Amino acid sequence: MTTNAQEFARARGAMPGGVNSPVRAFGSVHETPRFFVSASGAYVTDVEDREYVDLVGSWGPAILGHAHPAVVKAVQDAAAHGLGFGASTPGETELAELIAARVVRPPVVERARNERDETPWTGDDSQARDVSSRFARSTTEAPVGRVRLVSTGTEATMTAIRLARGATGRDLVVKFAGHYHGHSDGLLAEAGSGVATLALPGSAGVPAPIAAQTLVIPYNDLDAVREVFAARGAEIAAVIVEAAPANMGIVPPAHGFNAALADIAHANGALLILDEVLTGFRVGPAGWYGIDPVPFAPDLITFGKVVGGGLPLAALGGSAALMELLAPLGPVYQAGTLSGNPLAVAAGRATLDHLDAAAYARIDAASTTIADAAASALSEAGVTHVVQRSGNLFSIQFAETAPHDYDTVKAQEAFRYPPFFRSMLEQGVSLPPSVFEAWFVSAAHDDAAVARIVDALPAAARAAAAATPG
């Protein structure tokens, strides 16, 4: 039997760092990465034939549990008809229709006047007024009239930004420090996720003129948003924001923050791109858009992870007027040989079809139990911490007060996470190998799986308590 260490040594001889995505190297937790060979329900099994309760879930897509029978059958049936055609298929249309139908707000939710940012239009830029009038929507309209399927979340956000620039005729994009929107050149400045894990300010290989087209400001800071628009508003095409940030750990948006972003952007002729690659269809049937307590009107929404059911698929959606600026109807070019691949489409459709109210109830209940047990174990061990939550996503942050932006996230006692992680791993629980990631619970996490996690937490908490810097 091969070992994980042997597999890692072999991998390093064939791939940079032995991995195809940096966080898989387990560098920040000082551990040998596990090489998995199978998964079922809430469990994964490595090359040493050791089983773990999984709280990574393929970084989100395995929301029904690994190898869900309906998803596997859908993929097998699709594969039997061919792996891809380089042409359109009915399944693409069906998935696009399903996405659009799900992204709606509960009809009972209304936004009170005192909950919105009343930022009036004060400029004299006729182009900005034209953009606002052509693409403006009310908070009661469904935000997705058309969908474009792509293969990765990076591709979805990259396309959304190109579309926003094409629609507005402007070049600059505003993003928030600690938010991760994929690894395209203009979006790696002060990104979260793996970039945070590796403590990189950005990335080598990104030309300075491209980086200069992204304006990075602190998260949850509306004054900073107003200031950047006051200084550069006529040049800003869009604001891109994680709907509920989950790539620097969970840092929920302040009440009404997304709605205020939409108001400020629209008042200045810019668009709002809502990144739901992680939260889309995970935290609820309509993603974060459907549960944010203050309704708002994003112009473009990007989806990934869950929408592909574990296969490479992502999407972006928006109004028909905006989306039809994409080729072949409009001047904004985007293409992809594998976009709308029939196997990925089948996996996505089967996943969304089985994500009903009962599934979300199971996920929410298991998530609450695990998060509460983690908080209790850490408190019992005397570890300073907070557990931050956005719907059924949560993460532990080793800080006295809840971090609200990237600077406060980075100020936590991150050194406590590696021993916590290693203790859980030794007890058969696979956590995200970085303190800057969310924990993912699935509908397959039944009482037995949850109990194994809860039982492992006290020892892990004591390991975190004994940790020292350096």
C-alpha positions in Angstrom: 0.0 0.0 0.0 1.3 3.4 -0.9 1.4 6.2 1.7 0.3 9.8 1.5 4.0 10.8 1.9 5.0 8.6 -1.0 2.3 10.0 -3.2 3.3 13.5 -2.3 6.9 12.9 -3.1 5.9 11.4 -6.5 3.6 14.3 -7.2 6.3 16.9 -6.5 8.4 15.3 -9.2 5.6 15.7 -11.7 3.8 18.9 -10.8 4.8 22.3 -9.3 4.7 21.8 -5.5 3.0 18.5 -6.1 -0.4 20.0 -6.6 -2.7 21.6 -9.1 -4.1 24.2 -6.7 -1.9 25.7 -4.0 -4.0 25.2 -0.9 -3.9 21.4 -1.5 -0.2 21.4 -0.5 -1.2 21.7 3.2 1.6 24.2 3.6 -0.1 26.5 6.1 -1.0 23.6 8.4 2.5 22.0 8.2 1.1 18.6 7.3 1.5 16.0 4.6 -1.4 16.4 2.1 -3.9 13.6 1.9 -4.4 11.9 -1.5 -8.0 10.8 -1.7 -9.1 7.9 -3.9 -12.8 7.7 -3.1 -15.7 9.5 -1.4 -19.2 8.7 -0.4 -21.7 10.8 1.4 -20.0 12.7 4.2 -16.8 10.7 4.0 -13.6 10.6 2.0 -10.9 7.8 1.9 -7.2 8.3 1.2 -4.6 6.1 -0.4 -3.8 4.5 3.0 -7.4 3.3 3.1 -8.2 5.7 6.0 -11.6 7.3 6.2 -12.3 10.8 7.2 -15.5 12.8 7.9 -15.2 15.5 5.2 -15.8 19.3 5.9 -14.3 20.4 2.6 -16.8 19.0 0.2 -14.7 19.6 -2.9 -14.7 23.3 -1.7 -18.5 23.4 -1.8 -19.9 21.5 -4.7 -20.6 18.3 -2.8 -23.6 19.9 -1.1 -25.7 16.7 -1.3 -22.8 14.6 -0.2 -20.1 12.9 -2.3 -21.1 10.5 -5.1 -24.8 11.3 -4.6 -26.6 8.5 -6.5 -28.8 10.9 -8.5 -25.9 13.0 -9.6 -23.7 10.0 -10.4 -26.5 8.5 -12.5 -27.1 11.8 -14.3 -23.4 12.0 -15.3 -23.3 8.3 -16.3 -26.4 8.7 -18.5 -25.0 11.8 -20.1 -21.6 10.1 -20.7 -23.3 7.2 -22.5 -24.5 9.7 -25.1 -21.1 11.3 -25.6 -18.6 13.4 -23.6 -19.1 16.6 -25.6 -20.2 17.8 -29.0 -18.8 21.3 -29.5 -22.4 22.3 -30.2 -25.4 23.3 -28.2 -27.5 20.8 -26.2 -31.0 21.0 -24.6 -29.4 20.4 -21.2 -27.6 23.7 -21.3 -30.9 25.5 -21.8 -32.5 23.5 -19.0 -29.8 24.4 -16.6 -29.9 28.1 -17.5 -33.6 28.2 -17.0 -33.2 26.4 -13.7 -30.6 28.9 -12.5 -32.8 31.9 -13.5 -35.9 30.5 -11.9 -34.1 30.0 -8.5 -32.6 33.4 -8.2 -35.5 35.3 -6.7 -36.2 37.0 -3.4 -39.0 35.8 -1.1 -42.0 38.1 -2.0 -42.6 39.1 1.6 -39.2 40.9 1.9 -39.3 44.6 1.4 -36.5 47.2 1.9 -37.4 50.0 4.3 -36.4 53.5 3.2 -34.1 53.9 6.3 -32.2 50.7 5.4 -30.8 51.9 2.1 -28.1 54.3 1.2 -29.9 57.4 -0.2 -27.0 58.5 -2.4 -28.5 60.9 -5.0 -27.1 61.3 -8.5 -25.1 64.5 -8.3 -22.8 64.3 -11.3 -23.2 65.7 -14.8 -21.8 62.7 -16.7 -24.4 62.0 -19.5 -22.7 58.6 -20.2 -23.2 57.6 -16.6 -26.9 58.6 -16.6 -27.3 56.6 -19.9 -25.7 53.5 -18.4 -27.9 53.8 -15.3 -31.1 54.1 -17.3 -30.3 51.3 -19.8 -29.5 48.7 -17.2 -31.3 49.9 -14.0 -33.6 47.4 -12.3 -35.8 47.6 -9.3 -35.2 45.5 -6.2 -38.4 43.6 -7.0 -37.2 42.3 -10.4 -35.6 39.0 -10.7 -31.9 39.7 -11.5 -31.2 36.9 -13.9 -32.9 37.2 -17.3 -30.1 35.5 -19.3 -27.3 33.0 -18.3 -24.0 32.3 -19.9 -22.4 29.0 -18.9 -18.6 28.8 -18.5 -16.2 26.3 -17.0 -14.7 27.9 -13.9 -15.5 30.6 -11.3 -12.4 32.5 -12.5 -13.9 32.5 -16.0 -17.2 33.7 -14.8 -15.9 36.7 -12.9 -13.4 37.6 -15.7 -16.3 37.6 -18.2 -18.5 39.6 -15.8 -15.8 42.3 -15.6 -15.3 42.4 -19.3 -19.0 42.7 -19.8 -19.2 45.6 -17.3 -16.4 47.4 -19.0 -18.1 46.9 -22.4 -21.4 48.1 -21.1 -20.0 51.2 -19.4 -17.1 52.1 -21.6 -15.0 52.5 -18.5 -11.8 50.6 -17.4 -11.6 50.6 -13.6 -12.9 48.0 -11.2 -13.4 48.3 -7.4 -12.7 45.2 -5.3 -12.4 44.7 -1.6 -9.3 43.6 0.2 -9.5 39.9 1.1 -12.1 39.0 -1.5 -11.1 36.3 -3.9 -12.6 36.4 -7.4 -10.4 33.9 -9.2 -6.9 34.2 -10.5 -7.3 36.4 -13.5 -4.7 39.2 -13.7 -6.7 42.1 -12.5 -8.3 40.4 -9.4 -5.3 39.1 -7.4 -4.5 42.3 -5.6 -5.1 41.7 -1.9 -7.1 38.5 -2.6 -8.2 36.0 0.0 -8.3 32.2 -0.2 -5.0 30.6 -1.3 -3.4 34.0 -1.7 -4.1 34.7 1.9 -2.9 31.3 3.0 0.4 31.8 1.2 0.7 35.4 2.5 1.2 36.8 -0.9 0.3 40.5 -1.7 -0.7 39.5 -5.2 1.1 37.6 -7.9 4.2 37.8 -9.9 3.5 37.9 -13.6 0.7 40.5 -13.4 1.7 43.7 -15.4 1.6 46.9 -13.4 -0.8 48.6 -15.8 -3.3 45.8 -15.4 -3.0 45.8 -11.6 -3.6 49.6 -11.7 -7.0 49.1 -13.2 -8.2 47.5 -9.9 -8.9 49.8 -7.0 -8.7 47.9 -3.7 -10.5 49.3 -0.7 -11.4 47.9 2.8 -14.5 45.7 3.1 -17.6 46.8 5.1 -16.5 50.4 4.8 -19.1 52.5 2.9 -17.1 55.7 3.5 -14.2 54.1 1.5 -16.7 53.3 -1.3 -17.9 56.8 -1.4 -14.4 58.2 -1.4 -13.2 56.1 -4.3 -16.3 57.1 -6.3 -15.8 60.7 -5.4 -12.2 60.5 -6.7 -12.5 58.2 -9.7 -16.3 57.6 -10.3 -16.3 58.6 -13.9 -13.7 55.9 -14.7 -15.3 53.0 -12.6 -17.0 50.3 -14.6 -18.1 48.1 -11.7 -17.8 47.1 -8.1 -17.2 43.4 -7.6 -18.0 41.9 -4.2 -18.4 38.5 -2.6 -22.0 38.3 -1.7 -21.0 37.1 1.8 -17.2 36.8 1.9 -15.9 33.3 2.5 -12.4 33.4 1.2 -10.8 35.1 4.2 -12.8 33.0 6.6 -16.4 34.0 7.0 -16.8 37.8 7.3 -20.5 38.7 6.9 -21.5 41.9 5.2 -22.7 44.6 7.5 -26.5 45.0 7.5 -27.5 46.8 4.3 -23.9 46.9 2.9 -24.7 45.1 -0.4 -27.8 47.3 -0.9 -25.7 50.4 -0.3 -23.1 49.2 -2.8 -25.8 48.9 -5.4 -27.1 52.3 -4.7 -23.7 54.0 -4.8 -22.6 52.2 -8.0 -25.8 52.9 -9.8 -25.8 56.6 -8.8 -22.5 56.9 -10.4 -23.2 55.0 -13.6 -21.3 51.8 -12.5 -22.5 48.2 -12.2 -22.5 45.9 -9.3 -21.1 42.4 -9.8 -22.2 40.0 -7.1 -19.8 37.0 -6.7 -21.8 34.0 -5.5 -19.3 31.4 -6.7 -19.2 30.1 -3.1 -22.6 31.2 -1.7 -24.7 30.6 -4.7 -27.3 27.8 -4.1 -25.4 26.8 -1.0 -26.7 29.2 1.7 -30.2 28.9 0.4 -32.2 28.2 -2.8 -31.3 31.6 -4.2 -27.9 32.0 -2.6 -27.1 35.0 -0.5 -29.1 37.2 -2.8 -32.2 35.4 -1.5 -31.5 35.8 2.2 -29.7 39.1 2.5 -32.0 41.0 4.9 -32.0 44.1 2.8 -33.1 43.7 -0.8 -30.8 45.0 -3.5 -30.3 44.9 -7.3 -27.1 43.5 -8.5 -26.5 43.8 -12.2 -24.4 40.6 -12.7 -24.2 37.5 -10.6 -21.5 34.9 -10.9 -22.0 31.3 -9.9 -19.7 28.2 -9.4 -19.1 25.2 -7.1 -22.7 24.0 -6.4 -24.0 24.9 -9.8 -21.7 22.3 -11.4 -22.4 19.6 -8.9 -18.7 18.8 -8.6 -17.8 19.0 -12.3 -16.1 22.0 -14.0 -19.0 24.4 -14.6 -19.7 28.0 -13.6 -22.1 30.7 -14.9 -22.9 34.4 -14.9 -26.3 35.9 -15.2 -27.9 39.3 -15.5 -30.7 41.2 -17.3 -31.3 40.4 -20.9 -30.3 43.9 -21.9 -26.9 43.5 -20.3 -26.2 39.9 -21.0 -27.0 40.3 -24.7 -24.0 42.5 -25.1 -22.1 39.2 -25.1 -21.2 37.6 -28.5 -22.8 36.5 -30.7 -25.4 39.2 -30.2 -23.1 42.0 -28.9 -19.6 43.3 -29.1 -18.2 41.7 -25.9 -16.5 38.5 -26.8 -16.4 35.4 -24.7 -16.1 31.8 -25.8 -15.2 28.4 -24.4 -14.8 25.0 -26.1 -16.0 23.1 -23.0 -18.6 25.7 -21.9 -21.9 23.9 -21.2 -20.2 20.5 -21.3 -23.1 17.9 -21.2 -21.6 15.9 -18.2 -21.1 19.0 -16.1 -24.6 20.3 -17.1 -26.1 17.0 -16.1 -24.4 17.1 -12.7 -25.5 20.7 -12.0 -29.1 20.0 -13.0 -29.3 16.9 -10.8 -27.7 18.7 -7.8 -30.1 21.7 -8.1 -33.1 19.4 -8.6 -32.3 17.6 -5.3 -31.6 20.8 -3.3 -35.1 21.1 -1.8 -36.3 22.6 1.5 -35.6 19.3 3.3 -32.0 19.2 2.1 -31.3 22.8 3.2 -32.9 22.1 6.5 -30.5 19.1 7.1 -27.5 21.2 6.1 -28.5 24.1 8.2 -29.1 21.9 11.3 -25.8 20.0 11.0 -23.9 23.2 10.4 -25.4 24.8 13.5 -24.6 21.8 15.6 -21.0 21.6 14.5 -20.4 25.4 14.8 -21.9 25.5 18.2 -19.8 22.4 19.3 -16.6 24.0 18.0 -17.3 27.2 19.9 -18.1 25.3 23.1 -14.9 23.2 22.9 -12.7 26.2 22.3 -14.3 28.1 25.1 -13.9 25.2 27.5 -10.2 25.1 26.5 -9.8 28.8 27.1 -9.1 29.7 23.5 -9.9 33.2 22.4 -12.1 32.8 19.3 -15.2 33.8 17.4 -17.3 31.6 15.0 -18.6 33.7 12.2 -21.5 32.5 10.1 -23.2 33.3 6.8 -26.1 31.0 6.5 -24.8 27.4 6.8 -21.2 28.5 6.0 -19.0 29.2 9.0 -15.4 29.5 10.1 -13.3 29.8 13.3 -11.2 32.9 13.7 -8.8 33.1 16.6 -9.6 36.7 17.7 -11.3 38.5 20.6 -13.8 40.3 18.4 -15.4 39.4 15.1 -13.2 40.4 12.2 -15.0 42.8 9.8 -12.4 43.2 7.1 -9.1 41.8 5.8 -6.9 43.6 8.2 -8.8 42.4 11.2 -8.8 38.8 9.8 -5.1 38.9 9.4 -4.6 40.1 12.9 -6.0 36.9 14.5 -3.8 34.3 16.2 -3.7 32.2 13.1 -0.9 30.0 14.6 -3.5 28.2 16.6 -5.1 26.7 13.5 -2.4 24.2 12.4 -2.4 22.2 15.6 -6.2 22.3 15.7 -6.3 21.1 12.1 -3.8 18.3 12.7 -5.6 17.0 15.8 -8.9 16.8 13.8 -7.1 15.1 11.0 -5.5 12.5 13.3 -9.0 11.8 14.7 -10.5 11.2 11.2 -12.0 14.6 10.4 -10.8 16.5 7.3 -11.0 20.2 7.7 -10.1 22.9 5.2 -6.3 23.2 5.3 -6.3 26.9 6.0 -7.7 29.2 8.7 -8.8 31.5 5.8 -11.4 29.0 4.5 -15.0 28.2 5.3 -16.2 24.9 6.6 -18.6 23.0 4.2 -21.4 20.8 5.6 -23.5 18.6 3.3 -27.0 17.1 3.4 -25.2 13.7 3.9 -23.8 14.8 7.3 -26.1 12.6 9.4 -26.1 12.2 13.2 -23.3 9.7 13.1 -21.0 11.9 11.0 -21.8 15.0 13.1 -21.1 13.0 16.3 -17.6 12.0 15.0 -16.8 15.7 14.4 -18.2 16.8 17.8 -16.3 14.1 19.6 -13.0 15.2 18.0 -13.3 18.9 18.8 -12.3 18.9 22.5 -8.8 17.5 21.8 -8.4 19.8 18.9 -9.3 22.8 21.0 -6.7 21.8 23.6 -4.1 21.6 20.9 -5.0 25.1 19.8 -4.8 26.3 23.4 -1.3 24.9 23.7 -0.1 26.5 20.5 2.6 29.2 20.5 3.7 31.6 17.8 6.5 30.7 15.4 
